[in-house]
Amino acid sequence: MQARTALLAGATGLVGRELLKGLLADAAVGAVHTLGRRPLDLAHPKLTHHTVDFKSLPALPPADEVYLALGTTIKVAGSQEAFRAVDYDANLAVAKAALAAGARRAGLVSAMGAGTRSSVFYSRVKGELEDALAQLGFESLVIARPSMLAGDRGALGQPVRGGEVLALRISRRLRPLIPANYRSIAAADVARALLREVPRASGRRVLLSGQMQSA
């Protein structure tokens, strides 16, 4: 079989970093093109990084699949509008450009509770993005809805969230008592689930957090 070519937006995030590792390690993937606002400090024979402005994307190289892992928080972004520009606008722009470049399969890092009718702005935007992507015409769209992500944000140069650290500690101690979909989940587990399902899925598939958990 011909080696696949993958596009990845958000390679410097918790899940994006794990997606990139998995794609580069996959013998069935011949080339990986990453998209980001800043240069990527990584070299690999399969890897080509494109420093881009997500508000004005260039034509993307031909690809088979795209992984959308761009994300921020309202606190980091500074406003709801700035948050939406990343989590909705930028991801959707990449998806459209990827489709134009030939990608027929897509994987999205969304969030638990995503829904267009949610009273929570964060969850509502996530839901609106899911629905917008579903209208684009991908042959397959795999949506991962993780609960609280566990990973080393400090190693990525991201701000460490005190409340999140405390919540993760509590979650680990009470893990057997917490329903699977509400337990914290390792970013690597989310990435593995997407990497497994995107190449073989058909239509729209939603992966809940419990389904992606390692034993």
Order of alpha helices (4+ residues) and beta strands (2+ residues): beta-alpha-beta-beta-beta-alpha-alpha-alpha-beta-alpha-beta-beta-alpha-beta-alpha-beta-alpha
